[in-house]
Amino acid sequence: MTKQNLIFEKVGDINSTYPYLCVYDLEDQANPFMEIGVTDEKRLQYTIYAGDRNIILTIEDWDVIQRRAQEFLPKALADEDNS
């Protein structure tokens, strides 16, 4: 198993229907390189930010991102339904 190099932060935004996840790598915890959001059609949407440096991801990192996104989607939808 590889070392976890990613940090996920759930963010609520008054301008968004659903919360989203910001994804950071350990080398730059101040600036996310990706956002995982939920569209109005209730589907996952990935936004990758342009930055000052290259972000290198392994297949294991991509698997972690996808797994976290899949876990996040039903929770985000349930949170909105309960509010």
N, C-alpha and C positions, 0 to 999 in steps of 0.2 A: 504494500500500500504506500502511496506517495504522501508526502507532507502536504497539508492543506495550505495553499498559497493564496486563497481567496477569502475576502471578507464580504459579507452581505449585510446591507442595512435597509430595513423597511422604512419607507418614507411616505407620509401622508401629505397630500397637497390639496389646498382648497380649490385649485383650478382643475383637479383631476377627479373623475368619478371614482376611481379605484386607487388604492395605494400602489406603490411600485417598489422594486428592489434596486438599490444601487449596488454595483459590484466593484470592489476595489482589489488591487493586488497588494501584497505585503510591502512592496518597495515604495508605494505611493498611496498611503492611506488617507491623504487629504483630498484626492481627486478621483472620483469613480471613472472607470474606463467603459462601463456599460450600465445600461438601465434595462430592467425587465419590467415591462408594464402590461396592462390588460386593456385591450381595445374596447370600444363600445359594443362590439360584437362578441365580447367575452372570450377573446382569444389572446394568447400570449404574443407580445411584441418585444423584440430585442432591438435596442438602440445602442450602437457602438460609437463612442465619442472619439474624435480625432484628438490626439495629444502630442506632447512634446517628445515622447519616446515610444518605442515599440513595446507592445505587450506581447509576451510569448506565452502561449497556452499549450498545454499537453492535451492529449485525448482524455486523460483522466480529469483535467480541469474542465473540459467541455462537458464531460459526463456529470460532474458536480453541478455545473451551471444548469444543465437541463433538468437534473433531478430536483434541484432547489426550485426552479421555475415551475415544474409540475406540481410540487408540494404547495407552492405559493398560490397558484391559480384558484383552487377551490376555497382556500381560506380568504382570499381577497374578495371573491364573489359572495361568500357567506357573510363577511363583515359588512358589505354594502347592503345585503338583503336585511340584515338585522338592525340597520340604522334608520 
